[in-house]
C-alpha cells in the first residue's frame, strides 16, 4: 500500500515492489489514481504465498476504511520495530 501526497492510500499487488513504486511515481505512470497524487510513499507491504492470496488481501485492504488502513500500517510498523530494534 502506498500513501499519496494528498494523504489517500492506494493498494495493489506486484511481484516487483520497488519497480512498481517507481512506476507509481513516474510522470508516465499508467496508474490513473496515483498519477495525479505523486509522489507516493510505500507504507505497507506483505509477502503472500500465491497470486490468489494476494488478490484476496488486496480486495480486503481496498474495502477497509481509512481508520482501519492506518491501524494496519501502525500495527505492521510496530511489529517491524520490535523485530528489528533501532541500533544505538
C-alpha positions, 0 to 999 in steps of 0.5 A: 500500500502506498500513501499519496501526497494528498494523504489517500492510500492506494493498494495493489499487488506486484511481484516487483515492489520497488519497480512498481513504486517507481512506476507509481511515481513516474510522470508516465505512470499508467496508474490513473489514481496515483498519477495525479497524487505523486509522489507516493510513499510505500507504507505497507507491504506483505509477502503472500504465498500465491497470486490468489492470496494476494488478490484476496488481501488486496480486495480486503485492504481496498474495502477497509476504511481509512481508520482501519488502513492506518491501524494496519500500517501502525500495527505492521510498523510496530511489529517491524520495530520490535523485530528489528530494534533501532541500533544505538 
